[in-house]
Amino acid sequence: MTAEYRVLTPDDIEQSVVVESLAFYNEPSPARVEMSRKYLPPEWTVGAFVDGKLIADTRMVPMVRRINGGQMALGAVGPVACLSAYRRQGHVGRLLRFALETMRERGQVMSGLHTPHDALYARYGWERAEGRLRYQFYPKDIHLRHRGAAGRIEQATKDGWERLDRVYQAHTAKRNGPFTRNSIWWQLAILSHFESPGEWKDNDIFVWSTADGRDEGYVVYSHRALPQDTDWPRRVVHVRDFVALSADAYIGLWQHLLTHDLAEHIVAYMPPDDPFPNLVHDPFRVNVSPGYGAMLRIVNVEQAIALRPYAGDRPVSFTMRILDHSAPWNEATWRIEAADGLMRAERTDAEPDVELTANTLAPIFTAFMTPEIAAGVGLLRVFRAEAVAEMTEAFRVLYPPYCHDSY
């Protein structure tokens, strides 16, 4: 048996569709092959081949992540698929390491993925580094404490995605975690959703505008059937994207969602600092579940630090030793300097002030976890006490980490 790990070519697409479909208990189909050829360039995917047959693959979709007004290239990993007969044989681990090497070569300085299997990916340096809130409520139970200024709600279509993108860009310019979206991402990942058996459906899109016609917010959602156990059909409304540039738009969009009073419940994912329950007469009617977003990891420490705008108030410097067996080019002691809106990382032979793994670096980088907390639970080894405060200042953010998109 011979194994080869390489980037896919156009000739491998049909095999890739078979592997990804079977791995996730779906059926491969000509429609899936056509969609892959149209929207997923084969060079985004690396594969494991045994005796010439594709048995596992990992895709890295090129995205751009925002933080503190800056941008950095990110590899959005998913799916990671392996045929059942070849699992527990090391192929996925080899693929993930190869994916890291490939992302480094392509300048993707960060990587993210969504998974219910944290332990597997933590083994290779990914760690939970973003948060989110999940709301679920029966719309008839919810009454807002006040109303905003009069505006208008207008239904939009997928073809008008640029109208939404202008609002989205204004909202996310300084935030920590959102992606920069292109037209394909808007139309496939945001404004439509996939329903079995192999059917794409458009989402509902509504824009909130001021009385004089200025767009200040939008909401994207879909409604799906629940099992029917009464004479009346049951529906759930899933909010896919919610963006508001003003208080009036924020209130106006929630008022629109609450008109769906025939729905069994509404489900929405929102940023960790979202205030919606505080605006409701009876906040206990809103079931709030704090949760996690993507697992993230730094692919290239030197470049990621250089691309991260500094939001601190004073110049700081410290040395940190990074342990990263899956991306050995990061494993070194680095001098971190931050001042005047800029950061820099340089290798050094000096003694480290702190020591941490790649897993701990990711949530500190996004400010999902503070250095004080990391040190307090043993995730950050401290050799110079003052370095913890300097590290906290260096990795300050303007907003808590949150990404609107799943991938």
C-alpha positions in Angstrom: 0.0 0.0 0.0 1.4 3.4 -1.0 0.1 6.7 0.3 0.4 10.1 -1.3 -0.6 13.5 0.0 -1.1 16.2 -2.5 -3.2 19.1 -3.8 -6.2 18.0 -5.9 -6.5 18.5 -9.6 -9.6 18.9 -11.8 -9.4 15.1 -12.5 -9.9 14.4 -8.8 -13.2 16.3 -8.3 -15.6 13.4 -8.8 -13.6 11.3 -6.3 -13.7 14.2 -3.9 -17.5 14.4 -4.1 -17.8 10.7 -3.4 -15.5 10.9 -0.4 -17.2 13.9 1.2 -20.7 12.6 0.5 -20.1 9.1 1.9 -18.1 10.4 4.9 -21.1 12.5 6.0 -23.8 9.9 5.2 -25.0 11.6 2.0 -25.4 10.4 -1.5 -23.0 11.5 -4.3 -24.8 12.9 -7.3 -24.1 14.7 -10.6 -25.5 17.9 -9.1 -22.9 17.8 -6.3 -20.2 17.2 -8.9 -21.4 20.2 -11.0 -21.5 22.4 -7.9 -18.0 21.5 -6.9 -16.7 22.2 -10.4 -18.5 25.5 -10.5 -17.7 26.9 -7.0 -14.8 24.9 -5.5 -11.5 25.1 -7.3 -9.6 21.8 -6.8 -6.5 23.6 -5.6 -8.4 24.6 -2.4 -8.4 20.9 -1.4 -5.6 18.5 -0.3 -6.1 14.8 -0.5 -4.8 11.5 0.8 -4.4 8.9 -1.9 -3.9 5.2 -1.2 -2.7 3.2 -4.3 -4.0 6.1 -6.4 -7.5 6.2 -4.9 -8.6 9.3 -3.0 -9.6 8.2 0.5 -9.6 11.5 2.5 -9.6 15.2 1.8 -9.4 18.6 3.5 -10.5 21.9 2.0 -9.1 25.3 2.9 -11.4 28.0 1.5 -9.5 31.3 1.2 -11.2 34.0 3.3 -10.1 37.3 4.8 -10.7 37.9 8.6 -11.0 41.4 10.1 -9.5 42.5 13.5 -9.1 46.0 14.9 -9.6 47.6 11.5 -7.0 45.3 9.8 -7.3 42.3 7.6 -5.5 38.9 7.4 -5.9 35.9 5.1 -7.5 32.9 6.7 -7.9 29.4 5.5 -11.5 28.3 6.3 -11.1 24.5 6.8 -14.0 22.3 6.0 -15.0 19.6 5.3 -12.4 17.2 6.6 -13.6 13.9 5.2 -12.2 10.3 5.3 -13.8 7.1 4.1 -14.6 4.8 7.1 -12.4 2.0 6.0 -9.3 4.3 6.3 -10.1 6.0 9.6 -7.8 5.7 12.7 -4.8 5.1 10.4 -3.2 8.6 10.6 -4.3 9.9 7.2 -6.4 12.8 8.6 -3.5 13.9 10.9 -1.1 13.9 7.9 -3.6 15.8 5.8 -4.1 18.5 8.5 -0.3 19.0 8.8 0.0 19.2 5.0 -2.9 21.7 5.0 -1.0 23.9 7.4 2.1 23.8 5.2 -0.1 24.6 2.2 -1.8 27.5 3.9 1.5 28.9 5.1 2.8 28.8 1.5 -0.3 30.6 0.3 0.0 33.4 2.9 -3.0 32.3 4.9 -1.7 33.3 8.3 -4.7 32.0 10.3 -7.0 29.0 10.0 -10.4 28.3 11.3 -12.9 25.4 11.4 -16.2 24.4 13.0 -16.5 21.0 14.5 -18.2 19.0 17.3 -14.9 17.1 17.7 -12.6 19.5 19.6 -10.2 16.9 20.8 -9.1 15.9 17.3 -8.3 19.3 16.1 -6.8 20.6 19.3 -4.2 17.9 18.8 -3.0 19.9 15.8 -3.2 23.4 17.3 -6.7 24.6 16.7 -8.6 26.0 19.8 -11.9 27.6 20.6 -11.3 31.3 20.1 -14.6 33.0 19.3 -17.9 33.2 21.2 -21.5 33.7 20.4 -25.0 33.7 21.9 -27.8 31.5 20.8 -31.4 32.9 21.3 -34.5 30.8 21.1 -38.0 32.2 21.9 -41.6 32.0 21.0 -42.3 35.3 19.2 -45.7 35.8 20.8 -44.0 35.9 24.2 -41.7 38.8 23.3 -42.5 42.4 23.8 -39.9 45.2 23.3 -39.6 47.8 26.0 -39.5 50.7 23.5 -39.8 51.5 19.8 -37.3 53.2 17.6 -37.8 56.0 15.1 -40.0 55.2 12.1 -38.3 53.5 9.2 -39.3 51.2 6.5 -38.7 47.4 5.9 -38.3 46.4 2.3 -37.8 42.9 1.0 -34.7 42.4 -1.1 -33.4 39.6 -3.4 -30.1 37.7 -3.9 -29.3 39.9 -6.9 -29.2 42.9 -4.6 -26.4 41.5 -2.4 -24.2 44.6 -2.9 -26.8 46.7 -1.1 -26.4 44.4 1.9 -22.6 44.3 1.6 -22.4 48.1 1.9 -24.1 47.8 5.3 -22.1 44.8 6.3 -18.8 46.5 5.5 -19.7 49.6 7.4 -20.6 47.4 10.4 -17.6 45.1 10.4 -14.8 47.6 9.5 -13.4 47.7 13.1 -14.7 44.5 14.4 -12.9 41.3 15.4 -13.7 38.2 13.5 -16.0 38.9 10.6 -15.1 37.8 7.1 -14.7 40.0 4.0 -17.4 38.6 1.7 -17.4 38.2 -2.1 -20.4 37.7 -4.4 -20.2 33.9 -4.4 -20.1 33.8 -0.6 -23.0 36.2 -0.3 -25.2 34.3 -2.7 -24.4 30.7 -1.6 -23.4 30.9 2.1 -25.6 33.8 3.3 -28.6 34.4 1.0 -29.5 30.7 0.4 -29.4 27.4 2.2 -29.1 23.8 1.3 -32.0 21.5 1.9 -32.1 17.7 1.2 -32.5 16.1 -1.1 -30.0 18.3 -2.9 -32.0 21.4 -3.2 -30.9 25.0 -2.7 -33.5 27.5 -1.4 -33.4 31.3 -1.2 -33.5 32.9 2.2 -35.8 35.7 3.1 -34.0 39.1 3.0 -35.3 42.4 4.5 -33.5 45.7 4.6 -34.3 48.4 7.2 -34.0 52.0 5.9 -34.5 55.4 7.5 -37.5 57.5 6.5 -35.3 59.4 4.0 -34.2 56.1 2.3 -30.8 55.4 4.0 -30.0 51.7 4.5 -29.0 51.1 8.1 -29.6 47.4 8.6 -30.7 44.0 7.2 -31.8 40.6 8.4 -31.6 37.3 6.5 -33.5 34.2 7.7 -35.2 31.0 6.6 -38.2 29.1 7.9 -38.4 25.3 8.1 -41.0 22.8 9.1 -41.0 21.0 12.4 -42.6 17.6 13.1 -46.4 18.2 13.1 -48.1 16.9 16.3 -51.2 19.0 16.1 -53.7 20.0 13.4 -51.6 23.1 12.7 -48.2 23.1 10.9 -45.2 24.0 13.1 -42.4 26.2 11.8 -39.1 27.5 13.1 -37.5 30.7 11.8 -33.6 30.6 11.6 -31.9 34.0 11.5 -28.8 33.6 9.3 -27.5 37.2 9.4 -28.5 40.3 11.4 -26.6 43.6 11.0 -27.7 47.0 12.3 -25.8 50.3 12.0 -28.1 52.3 14.4 -30.3 51.7 17.4 -33.4 52.4 15.2 -32.4 49.8 12.7 -31.6 47.3 15.5 -35.1 47.8 17.0 -36.8 47.9 13.6 -35.3 44.6 12.5 -36.4 42.8 15.7 -39.8 44.3 15.4 -40.0 42.7 11.9 -38.9 39.3 13.2 -41.5 39.4 15.9 -44.2 39.6 13.3 -43.6 35.9 12.7 -46.0 35.1 15.5 -47.2 31.9 13.8 -43.7 30.4 14.2 -43.1 27.8 17.0 -39.9 29.6 17.8 -37.2 31.9 16.4 -33.5 30.9 16.6 -30.7 33.4 16.2 -27.0 33.5 16.8 -25.6 36.9 17.9 -22.4 38.4 19.1 -21.4 37.9 22.8 -22.1 41.5 23.6 -25.5 41.6 22.0 -28.1 43.3 24.3 -31.4 41.9 23.0 -32.6 40.3 26.2 -32.2 43.6 28.0 -34.6 45.2 25.6 -37.4 42.7 26.3 -40.1 43.2 29.0 -39.7 39.7 30.2 -36.1 38.7 29.4 -36.6 35.2 30.9 -38.8 34.5 27.9 -35.6 34.5 25.8 -33.7 31.3 26.2 -30.0 32.4 26.0 -27.3 29.9 25.5 -23.7 31.1 25.5 -21.6 29.1 23.1 -18.6 28.9 20.8 -17.8 30.0 17.3 -14.9 28.6 15.3 -11.8 26.9 16.5 -8.8 29.0 15.3 -5.1 28.7 15.1 -2.2 30.9 14.0 -0.6 29.4 10.9 2.3 31.9 10.6 3.1 33.7 13.9 5.5 36.3 12.4 3.1 37.4 9.7 -0.1 37.2 11.8 1.5 39.5 14.4 2.6 41.9 11.8 -0.8 42.1 10.2 -2.6 42.6 13.6 -3.3 46.3 14.3 -2.3 47.4 17.8 -5.1 48.9 19.8 -3.2 49.5 23.0 -2.4 52.9 24.6 1.3 52.5 25.3 4.4 50.8 23.8 5.0 47.3 25.1 7.4 44.5 24.5 8.0 41.0 25.8 9.3 37.7 24.7 7.2 34.6 24.4 8.2 31.0 23.7 5.7 29.2 21.4 5.4 25.4 21.3 3.9 24.2 18.1 4.7 20.6 17.0 2.2 20.7 14.0 3.6 23.9 12.5 7.3 23.7 13.6 8.2 27.0 11.8 6.3 28.8 14.6 8.2 27.0 17.4 10.7 29.5 18.7 11.1 32.4 21.2 9.7 35.6 19.7 10.2 39.2 20.8 6.9 41.0 20.5 6.9 44.7 20.1 3.8 46.9 19.9 3.5 50.7 19.5 1.8 53.4 17.4 -0.9 51.0 16.0 1.6 48.4 14.8 2.9 45.0 16.1 6.0 43.1 15.2 7.4 39.6 16.0 11.1 38.7 15.7 12.9 35.5 16.6 15.3 35.9 19.5 17.8 33.9 21.6 16.7 35.8 24.7 15.1 34.0 27.6 11.3 33.9 27.3 9.1 36.0 29.6 6.2 33.6 29.0 5.7 30.2 27.4 2.5 28.9 25.7 1.3 26.4 23.1 -0.2 27.2 19.7 -3.6 26.2 21.3 -3.3 29.0 23.9 -2.0 31.6 21.5 -5.1 31.5 19.3 -7.7 32.6 22.0 -5.2 35.2 23.4 -4.6 36.5 19.9 -8.4 37.1 19.4 -8.8 38.2 23.0 -11.3 35.4 23.6 -9.1 34.6 26.7 -7.0 37.0 28.6 -3.3 36.3 29.5 -4.3 36.6 33.2 -6.9 33.9 32.9 -4.5 31.7 30.8 -1.8 32.1 33.5 -4.2 31.5 36.3 -5.2 28.0 35.0 -1.7 27.0 33.8 -2.1 27.5 30.1 0.5 30.3 30.1 3.8 29.8 32.0 5.1 33.1 33.3 8.8 33.7 34.0 8.5 37.5 34.3 5.4 38.7 36.1 5.2 42.1 34.4 5.0 40.4 31.0 1.4 39.4 31.6 0.2 43.0 31.7 2.3 43.8 28.6 0.8 40.9 26.8 -2.7 41.9 27.8 -2.1 45.4 26.4 -0.5 44.0 23.2 -3.5 41.8 22.4 -6.2 44.3 23.2 -9.2 44.4 20.9 -11.9 46.9 20.1 -14.7 44.3 20.1 -15.0 40.7 21.4 -14.3 38.0 18.8 -17.3 37.0 16.7 -17.8 35.8 13.1 -21.2 36.0 11.4 -20.4 33.0 9.2 -20.2 29.2 9.6 -18.0 27.1 7.3 
